[in-house]
């Protein structure tokens, strides 16, 4: 594979194809030729090369076609990498944070409304409130197949825009619902509109950032869950004080959240890029650098061909099911706590407005735990170990919350252990990034992401049902279920780590059998400042074991699955 620096391209853009070199001897203008004729010939040649490149890259990643026309070179400098990463971070992260913040704010609006009389006004009895919490996830569960298909066939920015605008309108419409039936219908449609946001953002993160960078970026946008608790609590605290003859406080909350979402949806939809090769804020050379930054992920960017073989592989891959089981376990915990958290706090003897204010603290804990866990993963490079340790905190919190009597005398102790329980928030984002870093093939990625979202939805459906009104204020039944699920989660993390280690050993044998060096230096988990030294180290290993320098990323953009690519290195 050819190596290019900034000056390697000719003015006409004739560069070496990533798969099969395109001849650089295309006709160009000479001093004796008519300039108009020369330009015509060159243009025709460029179109011919483009068509030729498209034919050779059919069925492969979108990045392959772009690199075929604009040059591919792995040796980007640390300065180039940092400059392009900054442009990507400064453009994408604010938009992703805003979208996810608004999604979580809108989703949590029912929880805030629960302390402002919606249960009495809408005549919610028995498990009605629990079902309103769960019905969003029923919708997300049913909409996942559509989400998986749309994420392969449609540009991600178009699909995000449709979902974004739709759920904003539905959130505002909640203000018009006055009974369980009306609230249930709108909440169901709201869940359907929100179904694609998390899987889309997982795909986007794996598309734009290296595996070293993914945990921090994923935890940043996911920590907007905590930010929505802080700002949402402040917002609802203020909105709850508004006196109106026509609108109840909870109706004002629904209208404000919905209209705020719509106000942000339109400008963000117009600016959001579909993939690196289509980003208007990057020039062609910067797009090439953006692709080379993620080459060593070996997970590709995007392919619009829906491949049923990759669907089958995802459904039969043990890794996919282990991540799904992990997400189910933590989502059962989060589903109950997020829906009944304010009511649990009220059970400690807090007033409605005190409950709203105290609900800000779990949001801050969620942000801090997400940032610390992401940095721990970047430092130790072992997601399984960090995930196992982090899962012990909510287990300790749930156990203490179960054991302590829920009385006003124990209020401060109960609050402390309740806040320890809130560390569960970062577990979900760690599982998201672990799965994204270890799944390749665009259809397989979207299918596997859909599977873990099914686990997420199922857990969030079941979770609130375990917190029944008759169990208030201690909710022992729900806390027991939480403890069991957190123990199961820890076990699944250990099993997954061992399985990934086995796959890495198997790939070493496959590479050796194919005449390559067995050990591959994984650039994707290291800072770009170390890449030059790592290239030299890899060349030494290749020379010692294979006899020549080898290309361990030649299949990175061929839309192969992780199981098909023997050069894939699993992140344990």
C-alpha angles and dihedrals in degrees: 000000000000122000119223134191124194092278098046096094122086121226091259092053097242104160138154117281117241090232108023122009116250110219114261090207095087114146114274133179119281130192093258096050129089105258094220091052092046092052090049093052092047093050091050091049092050091052090047091051090048092053090045091051092048090053093051093046097046111134092015133102119298088239091064094062092047093050090047089062101034104033134262125236128159096198099088114155126244089246092053091047094050093047094051093042090054091052091049093046094046093049106036105031097060091050094046091047091050094048094047092045091054092046092053092043092052092045092050095046090094090055091053091045091055091076093048099063105270092131092058097039094048091042093238109179135174111348095348093110091048090052091051087056093047099042092073088062093045086059093046089050093053093043096051096091089053090046093052093049094045093050090058100040102036133055106261093232092057093049093046091050093052092049093043096055094041097054092046090057092046092050090056089047090061087077089069095055114099105174142034094270094052094044091047094052095049093043090051092053090044090056091051092053092049095045096096102045100085096042091045092052092048089054092045092051093051089047098054108029137054120248090257090054098042101079093055094045093045092048091048095057092037091051086067082084086070093041089054088055091053100042092032091055091049091046094049091044088059096040090049090062094057111111114214133166092206106035132051118223092254091052090053088051093052093047094047094049093046096047092045089054092050091048090056097038099071101052093040091049090055094050102039113109122223098216140335094273091055099043109128092198091064127067120222095269091048090050089053090051090048089056095045089051090065099034093100091055085075087206100105127215116253142337122181094205111101106222116199091193089064091048090055091047091051092050093049097041112105090212091063093054094045091055089046091053091047092052091046091054096049092040091055086056095044093043093060098038096046093049098041099028094102091047091049089052090049087054088063088066100267125144123238094263093042088052092054092050095045088050087069092070095065087052091056090046090052092053095047094045091049092052095044094047091049092052090046090055092048091050101042096030089213113110092178093059094045092046092049093051094045092051090060092068098063089041090057091046095049092047093051092044089054095048099046121081110245098235133134089248089063094042097117094044091047091051091051095052091042088057091049088054089057091073085085087085095078093050093075094052091048090054090047092054093042091054094044092052093052104043124080133180114067097241090044091049093052092044093049091046088050089051094053089047088055087054090048093050094045091051092048090049094051097038100069091045089063090061101071126181092239090060094057134157099016098032093201094170092058094045092051090052089049092053093049092049093048091052090049090048091056090051093050090050091055093047092049092050092052092047093051090050088053091051091051091053090049092052090051088058091046092052092049090049089053092052097258130122111272099225120066122196105229107222092176094074095049135075114262090242087071097048097092092055091044091053089055091048091050091049090054091051092047092049092048097045107022103025096235142045108280134200110235095177101049089112096044094107099032092095092243119157121245090253092052096050112076090193092062113116114203118223107231 
